[in-house]
């Protein structure tokens, strides 16, 4: 991987390309969800956007509680106990209150307008429906389910595969305030859009990493020339990393880990196969912003 750095530049004025007016965030009180909420509040403060909190009462849990053979195992009881529908309803209401309190705390901390909604149904479907009008949907990479301990949770997968919205997947241990940004760039218009979005989101003092993916040998020169027009050399702290033509998500993940950046910004409408993009997002353990909205240039 070839690398070229331009350091100690002044931070550019925001381009206004990424016009965020509303940010929806799914809240289920899991650690990744709390990281998502904090990031969503930070972004809402920086963009003067409204913050929309969403909590979904999982209909599958309620259906399961009604089954005669459903039981739960508690750490303080040696015997499994029958699931109680009324108790589960009470716990869901408590979780909703905790989610709303968390939203209010972050909104007050960052001084942003906010609203909160509680829905009931299939979690991925209800989150997508509640976030339909938002410019950005922020989710944890995984949720509360034990099956989501590794890789992406079901709501994150649904957002990637079926939502037309721009999706930011967060995890614990990262902050939108402190991290550098890495963009996948292959010369396509969608990848150029991703670069413009990354510039708008970059914080002063942080580095913009551009991972260039030439489609054929020799394309890197033309790609670099176009980047020079997009990113004036005296405006950013930026590092260019040039890769050979590659479509293997595992190889891309290896290079991303070598760059050791924070947020990864990319589009699933660039020249790389969509399957490669989704496999890459699944494989890496970094926050990811998937840029999709063709109407972001407003």
Residue pairs with C-beta under 8 A, 6 or more apart in sequence:
1 241
1 242
1 243
1 255
1 258
2 240
2 241
2 242
3 239
3 240
3 241
3 242
4 239
4 240
4 242
5 238
5 239
5 240
6 233
6 236
6 237
6 238
6 239
7 237
8 237
9 233
9 234
9 235
9 236
9 237
9 238
10 234
10 235
11 202
11 204
11 205
11 235
11 236
11 237
12 199
12 232
12 235
12 236
14 199
14 200
15 196
15 199
15 200
16 200
17 193
17 196
17 197
17 199
17 200
17 296
17 297
18 47
18 196
18 197
18 200
18 201
18 296
19 135
19 296
19 298
20 43
20 44
20 47
20 49
20 135
20 136
21 47
21 49
21 50
21 135
22 49
22 50
22 51
22 52
22 133
22 134
22 135
22 136
23 40
23 43
23 44
23 47
23 49
23 50
23 51
23 52
23 134
23 135
23 136
23 137
23 138
24 40
24 52
24 54
24 130
24 131
24 134
24 136
24 137
24 138
25 36
25 37
25 40
25 51
25 52
25 53
25 54
25 103
25 137
25 138
25 139
26 33
26 36
26 54
26 55
26 56
26 127
26 131
26 137
26 138
26 139
26 140
26 155
27 33
27 36
27 37
27 53
27 54
27 55
27 99
27 102
27 103
28 55
28 56
28 95
28 99
28 123
28 140
28 143
28 144
29 95
29 98
29 99
29 102
29 144
30 140
30 142
30 143
30 144
31 140
31 172
32 140
32 141
32 142
32 143
32 170
32 171
32 172
33 139
33 140
33 143
33 144
34 102
34 172
35 140
35 170
35 171
35 172
35 173
35 174
36 138
36 139
36 140
36 168
36 170
37 53
37 102
37 103
37 106
37 138
38 106
38 175
39 138
39 168
39 170
39 174
39 175
39 176
39 287
40 51
40 106
40 136
40 138
40 168
41 51
41 106
41 107
41 109
41 110
41 112
42 110
42 175
42 176
42 177
43 49
43 136
43 138
43 176
43 201
44 50
44 51
44 107
44 110
44 112
44 114
45 110
45 111
45 112
49 112
49 135
49 136
50 112
50 113
50 114
50 115
51 103
51 106
51 107
51 112
51 113
51 114
51 115
52 114
52 115
52 116
52 117
52 130
52 131
52 134
53 99
53 100
53 103
53 114
53 115
53 116
53 117
54 116
54 117
54 119
54 126
54 127
54 130
54 131
55 95
55 96
55 99
55 100
55 116
55 117
55 118
55 119
56 118
56 119
56 120
56 121
56 123
56 126
56 127
56 130
57 92
57 96
57 118
57 119
57 120
57 121
58 92
58 122
58 123
59 120
59 121
59 122
60 122
61 88
61 92
62 85
62 88
62 89
62 92
64 70
64 83
65 83
65 84
65 85
65 88
66 85
67 83
70 82
70 83
71 80
71 81
71 82
71 83
72 80
72 81
72 82
72 83
73 80
73 81
74 81
96 118
99 116
100 116
103 114
103 116
104 114
104 116
107 113
107 114
117 130
119 126
119 129
119 130
120 126
123 143
123 154
123 155
124 154
124 155
124 157
124 158
124 159
125 158
127 137
127 139
127 155
127 158
127 159
128 137
128 158
128 159
128 162
128 163
131 137
131 163
131 165
132 165
134 165
135 165
135 166
135 293
135 296
136 165
136 166
136 167
136 168
137 159
137 163
137 165
137 166
137 167
137 168
138 167
138 168
138 170
139 153
139 155
139 156
139 159
139 167
139 168
139 169
139 170
140 153
140 156
140 169
140 170
140 171
141 151
141 152
141 153
141 156
141 169
141 170
141 171
141 285
141 287
142 148
142 149
142 150
142 151
142 152
142 153
142 156
142 171
143 153
143 154
143 155
145 153
145 154
148 154
151 282
152 160
152 169
152 281
152 282
156 167
156 169
159 165
159 167
159 169
160 167
160 169
160 268
160 278
160 281
160 290
161 278
163 292
164 292
164 293
165 292
165 293
166 197
166 289
166 290
166 291
166 292
166 293
166 296
167 289
167 290
167 292
168 287
168 288
168 289
168 290
169 281
169 287
169 288
169 289
169 290
170 287
171 285
171 286
171 287
174 262
174 263
174 286
174 287
175 262
176 201
176 203
176 263
176 287
177 203
178 203
178 206
178 262
179 206
179 261
179 262
179 263
179 287
180 202
180 206
180 207
180 208
180 209
180 261
180 262
180 263
181 198
181 201
181 202
181 206
181 207
181 208
181 209
181 261
181 262
181 263
181 264
181 265
182 208
182 209
182 210
182 211
182 256
182 259
182 261
182 262
182 263
182 264
182 265
183 191
183 194
183 195
183 198
183 208
183 209
183 210
183 211
183 264
183 265
183 266
184 191
184 194
184 211
184 213
184 252
184 264
184 265
184 266
184 267
184 270
184 272
185 191
185 192
185 194
185 195
185 210
185 211
185 212
185 213
185 223
185 227
186 212
186 213
186 214
186 215
186 223
186 270
186 271
186 272
187 214
187 215
187 219
187 222
187 223
187 226
187 271
188 267
188 269
188 270
188 271
190 267
190 269
190 270
190 291
191 266
191 267
191 270
191 271
192 226
192 230
193 267
193 291
193 294
193 296
193 297
194 265
194 266
194 267
194 270
194 291
195 210
195 227
195 230
195 231
195 265
196 230
196 297
197 265
197 289
197 291
197 296
198 208
198 263
198 265
198 289
199 208
199 231
199 236
201 263
201 265
201 289
202 208
202 236
205 237
206 237
206 262
207 237
207 238
207 239
207 261
208 231
208 236
208 237
208 238
208 239
209 238
209 239
209 241
209 259
209 261
210 227
210 238
210 239
210 240
210 241
211 241
211 243
211 255
211 256
211 259
212 220
212 223
212 224
212 227
212 240
212 241
212 242
212 243
213 243
213 245
213 246
213 271
213 272
214 220
214 223
214 242
214 243
214 244
214 245
215 245
215 271
216 245
217 245
220 242
224 240
227 240
231 238
239 259
241 255
241 259
243 252
243 255
246 252
247 272
247 273
247 276
248 276
249 276
249 277
249 279
249 280
249 283
250 283
252 276
252 280
253 280
253 283
253 284
256 264
256 280
256 284
256 286
257 284
261 286
262 286
262 287
263 286
263 287
263 288
263 289
264 284
264 286
264 287
264 288
264 289
265 288
265 289
265 291
266 277
266 280
266 288
266 289
266 290
266 291
267 277
267 290
267 291
267 292
268 274
268 277
268 278
268 290
268 292
269 292
270 277
277 290
281 288
281 290
